[in-house]
Amino acid sequence: MTVDEQLAYLTSGCVDVVRAGELKAKLERAFTIGRPLVVKVGFDPTAPDLHLGHTVLIRKMKHFQDLGHTVVYVVGSFTALIGDPTGRSKTRPPLTLEEIAANAETYKTQIFKILDPAKTQVRFNSDWLEPLGSFGWIKLAAKYNVAQMLERREFKKRYESGQPIAVHEFLYPLGQAYDSVVLQADVELGGTDQLFNLNVGRDIMPAFDLEPQVVMTTPLLEGLDGVEKMSKSTGNYVGITESPAEMFGKLMSISDELMWKYYALLTDLTAAEVAARQAAVSTGQLHPKQAKADLARTIVSDFHGAAAAQSAADEFEKRFSRREVLEDVAERPMVAGTLIEHLLLETGLAQSGSDATRKVRQGAVRIDGEKFTQPRTPVDRREPFVLQVGRHVYRIVVVSPVDVMVTTMPGRNGGDMWILMQNKGQVDVAHASRESAMSRAREVAAASRGRVIVLDDGRVREADV
């Protein structure tokens, strides 16, 4: 590649590049003197597992690595003790040393699912930030001022609203900046939410007689809901250590619109290749479902291999598209004509009515493999069908409003009680024995000319009357 081609390749998909001209000059110098750039990325081990949102940045690291540059993966073993204030309206609680050590070990293993371990340096910033000592930290703090710190959006909002800002929170961006000084970084990568921290490093490097690093940010990846940033705390994530089937199923649940962003940020396809696929879908040459399956197969293959990805695709096809129900799929009853939101609530696939409506509108709900996107609409089915929301699947058995459902509920003394339900309401008193409940259910069903339906051990079946 020419320098201009390298520049285009490395900046592709980035949101911020501070500054592109400086990066080009660094690339030209690296080529001339034969010294690779030092490209630094830091991760605080705040959780034991990485998700696809993290890999957007790791993939950009790999782009530099592919061009022969030195990638330094900095584990924030010291800065995690402080707690990054990024995106926080209040002070973030720091982790314990034990949590940091355990999480850091899993990070080291997971990053090498993408990066070449032979070409990656893994460094722990406690190696230089801890020995810095009190005097060193005071000298470092003197390189920046409070006015500059308050330019940060999170700090500014908290200051103006009278919310407390702990002094140690100012140390986090300084610690991250000192990482760049120690490593003599040419480039630092981060998410768009890290722009302030990255620029602190750029600002203080000249005070240590070092050339300012180039700052590059990658987009934040929306999670499965297509709204919030991918995060384990919100449950809208795909973990890179999850099983192939789990990953594939989650990826098939994203919206068609979000699919194209995942193509751009989570695969090696060029912008032109992604645009060509999108055009093929728009013209009807490629079905959106097939495009999404291709995406899911590609991503799963990156972490588990092609064979595992194909097996996950085959299982998904069998489970949903061909309408075959596997033995491990639990069954749930549905009274004919139930609104889709009520069905999601009754099966535990939504937390509230608004959550159910949101999932329907975003295309996260599928019936027999096809999206159900009409909110406040009755599910017009008479035969059993497969209901899927993300990775959660049920076989829904349709019952009549006059049918009597017999099921169990926990009793006061620890045992189970048998109850009778008809048209979603409880009829009769709870029964201590199954025999008593079944006898009464037959009487009620006979009076209403309905059937007796038993829900037991995840199966819905009609009882002999």
C-alpha positions in Angstrom: 0.0 0.0 0.0 1.0 3.6 -0.6 1.0 5.9 2.4 -2.2 7.5 1.1 -3.8 4.0 0.9 -2.6 3.2 4.4 -4.1 6.4 5.7 -7.4 5.7 4.0 -7.4 2.1 5.4 -6.6 3.1 9.0 -9.0 6.0 9.2 -11.9 4.2 7.6 -14.8 3.9 10.0 -13.3 6.4 12.5 -15.3 9.2 13.9 -12.4 11.5 15.1 -8.9 11.7 13.8 -6.8 14.3 15.5 -5.1 15.0 13.2 -5.0 13.2 9.8 -2.1 15.2 8.5 0.0 14.3 11.5 -0.9 10.6 11.1 0.2 10.8 7.4 3.5 12.3 8.4 4.1 9.6 11.0 3.3 6.9 8.5 5.7 8.4 6.0 8.5 8.6 8.6 7.8 5.0 9.7 8.2 3.9 6.1 11.4 5.9 5.6 13.3 4.9 8.7 11.8 1.5 9.0 10.4 2.0 12.6 6.8 0.9 13.2 4.4 3.2 14.9 3.5 2.5 18.6 -0.3 2.2 18.7 -1.7 2.2 22.2 -5.2 1.2 23.4 -6.3 0.9 27.0 -9.0 -1.2 28.6 -10.0 -1.1 32.2 -10.9 -4.7 33.3 -14.3 -3.7 34.7 -16.1 -6.9 33.7 -14.8 -10.4 33.1 -16.0 -10.7 29.5 -15.7 -8.6 26.4 -18.6 -8.1 24.0 -18.9 -7.1 20.3 -18.9 -3.4 21.2 -15.3 -3.8 22.5 -14.3 -5.5 19.3 -15.0 -2.5 17.1 -11.9 -0.9 18.7 -9.9 -4.2 18.7 -10.5 -4.6 15.0 -9.0 -1.2 14.4 -6.0 -2.3 16.4 -5.7 -5.2 14.1 -5.7 -2.9 11.1 -2.5 -1.2 12.4 -1.1 -4.6 13.2 -1.8 -5.9 9.7 0.4 -3.0 8.4 3.3 -4.0 10.6 2.9 -1.5 13.4 3.3 -2.3 17.1 0.1 -2.6 19.0 0.3 -2.1 22.8 -2.7 -3.4 24.7 -2.7 -1.6 28.0 -4.6 -3.2 30.9 -5.8 -0.5 33.2 -4.8 -2.4 36.3 -4.1 0.9 38.2 -6.6 3.3 36.6 -9.4 0.8 37.3 -8.7 1.4 41.0 -9.7 5.1 40.3 -12.8 4.4 38.1 -13.3 6.1 34.8 -15.8 9.0 35.1 -16.6 8.9 31.4 -20.4 8.9 30.8 -21.1 9.1 34.6 -23.4 11.5 36.3 -21.9 10.4 39.6 -18.7 8.9 41.0 -18.0 5.5 39.6 -17.2 2.9 42.4 -13.6 1.6 42.0 -12.9 -2.1 41.6 -11.1 -4.3 44.2 -7.6 -5.6 43.4 -8.9 -9.1 43.3 -11.6 -8.2 40.7 -9.1 -6.4 38.6 -6.6 -9.3 38.6 -9.3 -11.8 37.7 -10.8 -9.7 34.9 -7.5 -8.8 33.5 -6.5 -12.5 33.0 -9.7 -13.2 31.0 -9.1 -10.0 28.9 -5.7 -11.3 27.9 -7.2 -14.4 26.5 -10.1 -12.8 24.8 -8.3 -10.2 22.8 -6.3 -12.8 21.0 -9.4 -14.1 19.4 -8.8 -11.1 17.0 -5.2 -9.9 17.6 -2.1 -11.8 16.7 -0.5 -12.6 20.1 3.0 -12.7 18.6 2.5 -9.1 17.4 0.8 -7.7 20.5 2.4 -6.3 23.6 0.3 -6.6 26.7 1.2 -4.1 29.4 -0.3 -3.4 32.9 -0.3 0.3 33.8 0.2 -0.5 37.4 3.8 -1.3 36.4 4.6 2.5 36.1 1.7 4.3 37.8 2.1 2.6 41.1 5.9 3.3 41.4 5.2 7.0 40.4 4.6 7.7 44.1 3.1 10.8 45.7 5.8 13.2 44.4 5.5 11.8 40.9 1.7 12.2 40.9 2.0 15.8 42.1 4.4 16.6 39.3 2.1 14.9 36.8 -0.9 16.8 38.1 1.0 20.1 37.6 1.0 19.4 33.9 -2.8 20.1 33.7 -5.2 22.5 35.4 -8.7 22.4 36.8 -10.1 24.7 34.1 -9.1 22.2 31.5 -10.6 19.4 33.5 -13.9 21.2 33.8 -14.1 21.5 30.0 -15.1 17.8 30.1 -18.8 17.4 29.6 -19.4 15.1 32.6 -17.5 17.2 35.0 -19.1 20.4 33.7 -22.6 19.1 34.1 -21.9 17.8 37.6 -20.2 21.1 38.6 -23.1 23.2 37.3 -25.7 21.1 39.0 -24.0 21.0 42.3 -23.2 17.3 42.2 -19.9 16.3 43.9 -16.8 15.6 41.9 -14.2 13.6 43.8 -10.6 14.9 43.4 -9.4 11.4 42.6 -11.6 11.5 39.4 -9.3 14.1 38.0 -6.4 11.6 38.3 -8.0 9.1 35.9 -7.4 11.1 32.6 -3.9 12.1 33.9 -3.1 8.4 34.6 -4.3 7.4 31.1 -2.3 10.3 29.6 0.9 9.2 31.5 0.5 5.7 29.9 1.1 7.4 26.5 4.2 9.2 27.9 5.7 6.0 29.2 5.0 4.0 26.0 5.9 7.0 23.8 2.8 6.4 21.8 2.5 7.6 18.3 -1.3 6.9 18.1 -3.9 6.2 20.8 -7.3 4.6 19.9 -10.5 4.8 21.8 -14.3 5.0 21.6 -15.9 8.4 20.9 -16.7 8.6 24.6 -13.0 8.6 25.4 -12.1 11.6 23.2 -11.4 13.9 26.2 -9.1 11.3 27.9 -7.2 10.7 24.7 -6.6 14.4 24.1 -5.2 14.9 27.7 -2.5 12.5 26.6 -1.9 14.5 23.5 -1.8 17.7 25.5 0.8 16.7 28.1 3.2 14.8 25.9 5.1 17.9 24.7 5.8 18.7 28.4 7.8 15.5 28.4 9.6 16.4 25.2 7.5 14.0 23.2 5.7 14.5 19.9 1.9 14.6 20.5 0.1 11.4 19.8 -2.5 11.2 17.1 -5.9 10.5 18.6 -8.4 8.3 16.7 -11.9 7.3 17.9 -14.2 4.5 16.7 -18.0 4.6 16.9 -19.9 3.2 19.8 -21.9 0.2 18.8 -25.6 0.1 19.5 -26.8 -3.1 21.3 -29.4 -5.5 20.2 -32.2 -3.0 20.9 -30.7 -0.6 18.3 -31.0 2.3 20.8 -28.6 2.0 23.8 -24.9 1.5 23.6 -24.1 -2.2 23.8 -23.6 -3.0 27.5 -23.8 -6.0 29.7 -25.6 -3.9 32.3 -28.5 -3.4 30.0 -28.5 -6.9 28.6 -28.4 -5.8 25.0 -25.0 -7.4 24.2 -23.4 -10.2 22.4 -20.5 -11.6 24.4 -17.5 -13.0 22.4 -17.2 -16.0 24.8 -20.9 -17.0 24.4 -21.7 -20.2 22.5 -22.0 -20.1 18.7 -25.7 -20.8 18.9 -26.2 -18.0 21.4 -24.3 -15.5 19.4 -26.0 -16.5 16.1 -29.5 -16.2 17.7 -28.8 -12.8 19.2 -27.4 -11.4 15.9 -30.5 -12.7 14.0 -32.7 -10.6 16.3 -31.3 -7.2 15.4 -33.2 -4.9 13.1 -32.5 -4.8 9.3 -31.3 -1.2 9.7 -28.8 -2.0 12.5 -27.5 -4.9 10.4 -25.7 -2.6 8.1 -23.8 -0.8 10.9 -22.8 -4.3 12.2 -21.5 -5.1 8.7 -19.5 -1.9 8.6 -18.0 -2.2 12.1 -17.7 -5.9 12.8 -16.6 -7.4 9.5 -13.7 -6.9 7.1 -15.9 -6.0 4.2 -15.1 -2.7 2.5 -17.5 0.2 2.5 -18.1 -0.5 -1.2 -18.8 -4.2 -0.5 -21.3 -3.4 2.3 -23.0 -0.9 0.0 -23.3 -3.5 -2.7 -25.0 -5.9 -0.4 -27.3 -3.2 0.8 -28.2 -2.4 -2.8 -28.9 -6.1 -3.4 -31.4 -6.2 -0.5 -33.1 -3.0 -1.7 -33.6 -4.4 -5.2 -34.8 -7.7 -4.0 -31.8 -9.7 -5.2 -30.9 -10.6 -1.7 -33.4 -11.4 1.1 -32.7 -9.3 4.3 -32.9 -12.5 6.3 -30.2 -14.1 4.2 -28.0 -11.0 4.5 -28.4 -11.1 8.3 -27.6 -14.8 8.4 -24.5 -14.2 6.4 -23.5 -11.5 8.9 -24.1 -13.7 11.9 -22.2 -16.5 10.3 -19.2 -14.3 9.6 -19.1 -12.8 13.1 -19.5 -16.2 14.8 -16.8 -17.7 12.6 -14.4 -15.0 13.8 -14.6 -16.2 17.3 -15.5 -19.9 17.0 -14.4 -21.0 13.6 -16.3 -21.7 10.3 -17.6 -25.1 11.3 -19.1 -23.9 14.5 -20.7 -21.0 12.8 -22.3 -23.2 10.1 -23.6 -25.5 12.8 -25.2 -22.6 14.6 -26.7 -21.4 11.4 -28.1 -24.9 10.6 -29.6 -25.1 14.2 -31.2 -21.7 13.8 -32.7 -22.7 10.4 -34.1 -25.9 11.8 -35.5 -24.2 14.9 -37.1 -21.2 13.3 -37.2 -21.1 9.6 -38.3 -24.6 8.9 -40.7 -24.5 11.9 -39.3 -27.6 13.5 -39.5 -27.5 17.2 -36.6 -29.0 19.1 -37.2 -31.1 22.2 -35.7 -28.5 24.5 -38.1 -25.7 23.6 -40.6 -25.1 26.4 -44.3 -24.6 25.6 -46.6 -21.8 26.8 -50.3 -21.4 26.3 -52.0 -18.4 24.7 -55.6 -17.6 24.6 -56.7 -17.0 21.0 -56.7 -13.4 20.0 -54.3 -12.2 22.7 -52.5 -8.9 21.9 -48.8 -9.4 21.0 -47.7 -7.2 24.0 -49.8 -9.2 26.4 -48.2 -12.4 25.0 -44.7 -11.1 25.5 -45.6 -10.1 29.1 -47.3 -13.5 29.9 -44.2 -15.4 28.6 -41.8 -13.2 30.4 -40.2 -11.9 27.2 -40.9 -8.3 28.0 -40.6 -6.4 31.3 -43.4 -3.9 30.7 -46.0 -2.9 28.1 -43.8 -0.2 26.8 -40.9 -2.6 26.6 -43.0 -5.1 24.7 -44.2 -2.4 22.2 -40.6 -1.3 21.7 -39.4 -4.8 20.9 -42.3 -5.3 18.4 -41.5 -2.0 16.6 -37.8 -2.7 16.4 -38.4 -6.1 14.8 -37.1 -8.1 17.7 -40.2 -10.4 17.8 -40.6 -13.3 15.4 -43.4 -15.8 14.9 -42.4 -18.9 13.0 -39.3 -17.1 11.9 -41.1 -14.1 10.4 -40.9 -10.6 12.1 -44.1 -9.4 13.8 -43.9 -5.6 13.7 -47.4 -4.4 14.3 -47.9 -3.2 17.9 -51.3 -3.5 19.7 -52.3 -6.3 17.3 -53.9 -9.6 18.2 -51.9 -12.7 17.4 -54.3 -14.3 14.9 -53.2 -18.0 15.2 -55.1 -21.2 15.8 -52.3 -23.7 15.5 -49.2 -23.9 17.6 -46.3 -21.6 16.6 -42.8 -20.7 17.6 -42.3 -17.3 19.3 -38.8 -15.8 19.4 -37.4 -12.7 21.0 -33.7 -12.6 20.7 -32.3 -15.9 22.0 -35.5 -16.7 23.9 -37.8 -19.2 22.3 -41.2 -20.7 23.2 -43.6 -23.0 21.4 -47.0 -21.4 21.8 -50.1 -23.6 22.1 -53.3 -21.7 21.3 -56.2 -22.4 23.6 -59.8 -21.1 23.6 -61.2 -18.6 26.1 -63.6 -21.4 27.3 -60.8 -23.9 27.9 -59.8 -24.6 31.5 -56.1 -24.5 32.3 -54.7 -26.5 35.1 -51.3 -25.5 36.4 -49.3 -25.2 39.7 -48.2 -22.3 41.9 -46.1 -22.3 45.1 -48.1 -23.0 48.2 -47.7 -21.3 51.6 -46.2 -24.3 53.2 -43.6 -24.9 50.5 -45.5 -27.4 48.4 -47.3 -26.8 45.2 -51.0 -25.9 44.9 -53.1 -26.6 41.8 -55.1 -23.8 40.3 -57.6 -23.5 37.5 -57.4 -20.7 34.9 -60.0 -19.8 32.3 -59.6 -16.9 29.8 -56.6 -15.6 31.9 -58.5 -15.5 35.1 -58.4 -17.9 38.1 -61.6 -19.9 38.6 -62.4 -21.8 41.8 -60.1 -22.1 44.8 -56.6 -23.5 44.8 -56.4 -27.3 45.2 -54.0 -29.2 47.3 -53.9 -32.2 45.0 -53.8 -32.7 41.3 -56.7 -35.2 41.4 -59.0 -32.7 43.1 -58.0 -29.9 40.6 -58.6 -32.2 37.6 -62.0 -33.3 38.8 -63.1 -29.7 39.3 -61.6 -28.6 35.9 -63.6 -31.3 34.1 -66.8 -29.9 35.7 -66.0 -26.3 34.7 -65.0 -27.3 31.2 -68.1 -29.3 30.7 -70.3 -26.4 31.8 -68.5 -24.0 29.3 -68.0 -26.6 26.6 -64.3 -26.2 26.7 -61.3 -28.5 27.1 -59.1 -29.2 30.1 -55.6 -28.1 29.3 -52.7 -29.1 31.6 -49.4 -27.0 31.8 -46.8 -29.2 33.5 -43.0 -29.4 33.1 -42.9 -26.9 30.3 -45.5 -28.8 28.2 -49.0 -27.8 27.3 -51.3 -30.8 26.5 -55.0 -31.6 26.5 -56.2 -33.8 29.3 -58.4 -36.8 28.8 -62.0 -35.9 29.7 
